[in-house]
Amino acid sequence: MLKPTYTTRIAVDTRPVERAYARGERRALARGAGLIRTTARRRMRRRKRAARPGEGPTVRQGQLKRFLLFAVEPGELFGRRGTAVIGPKKLPGASGDTPEALEKGKRTMRTVGRGASRRRQSVRYEARPSTVPALAQKQNDLPNFWRDAIR
């Protein structure tokens, strides 16, 4: 006796799922990066004295706070993961890499003096990090942004 066999094909459109994944990833990355940036900005204090090494940097005019930005680069679908970059933008009119030197601590060249006595001088910056401690402080909160990210 012959038994009948059946074959079924189901066509699944994966584009809505892929779009939801990309939207959720972008949103979760942006929220996490925004939280870290806000925490890093709060570490920067406006005060008259210079910050001690290891404290958040002192901001006199607030430029370092205003120019602390984040950017999100979405990843390829189910391939490379998306990334978020948080850090200071180069200050307008500034020479050198002072924000990076404050974050990591390093020796850099800086222009000192005015007029005819102006010269380049090597300056050593002690680390006064803001973003790395902010990331460490908020590390446990980041997975919450991924909860229900894909809808």
Secondary structure as the mmCIF struct_conf table of DSSP 4:
data_model
#
loop_
_struct_conf.conf_type_id
_struct_conf.id
_struct_conf.beg_label_comp_id
_struct_conf.beg_label_asym_id
_struct_conf.beg_label_seq_id
_struct_conf.end_label_comp_id
_struct_conf.end_label_asym_id
_struct_conf.end_label_seq_id
HELX_LH_PP_P HELX_LH_PP_P1 LEU A 2 PRO A 4
HELX_RH_AL_P HELX_RH_AL_P1 ARG A 15 ARG A 43
BEND BEND1 MET A 44 MET A 44
STRN STRN1 ARG A 45 ARG A 45
BEND BEND2 LYS A 48 ARG A 49
HELX_LH_PP_P HELX_LH_PP_P2 ALA A 50 ARG A 52
TURN_TY1_P TURN_TY1_P1 PRO A 53 GLY A 54
BEND BEND3 GLU A 55 GLU A 55
HELX_LH_PP_P HELX_LH_PP_P3 GLY A 56 PRO A 57
STRN STRN2 THR A 58 THR A 58
BEND BEND4 ARG A 60 GLY A 62
HELX_RH_AL_P HELX_RH_AL_P2 GLN A 63 ARG A 66
TURN_TY1_P TURN_TY1_P2 PHE A 67 PHE A 67
STRN STRN3 LEU A 68 GLU A 73
TURN_TY1_P TURN_TY1_P3 LEU A 77 PHE A 78
BEND BEND5 GLY A 79 ARG A 80
HELX_LH_PP_P HELX_LH_PP_P4 ARG A 81 GLY A 82
STRN STRN4 THR A 83 PRO A 88
HELX_LH_PP_P HELX_LH_PP_P5 LYS A 89 LEU A 91
TURN_TY1_P TURN_TY1_P4 PRO A 92 GLY A 93
BEND BEND6 GLY A 96 GLY A 96
HELX_RH_AL_P HELX_RH_AL_P3 THR A 98 LYS A 104
STRN STRN5 ARG A 107 VAL A 112
BEND BEND7 GLY A 113 GLY A 113
HELX_RH_3T_P HELX_RH_3T_P1 GLY A 115 SER A 117
STRN STRN6 ARG A 119 ARG A 124
HELX_LH_PP_P HELX_LH_PP_P6 TYR A 125 ALA A 127
BEND BEND8 SER A 130 SER A 130
HELX_RH_AL_P HELX_RH_AL_P4 THR A 131 LYS A 138
HELX_RH_3T_P HELX_RH_3T_P2 GLN A 139 ASP A 141
HELX_RH_AL_P HELX_RH_AL_P5 LEU A 142 TRP A 146
TURN_TY1_P TURN_TY1_P5 ARG A 147 ASP A 148
#
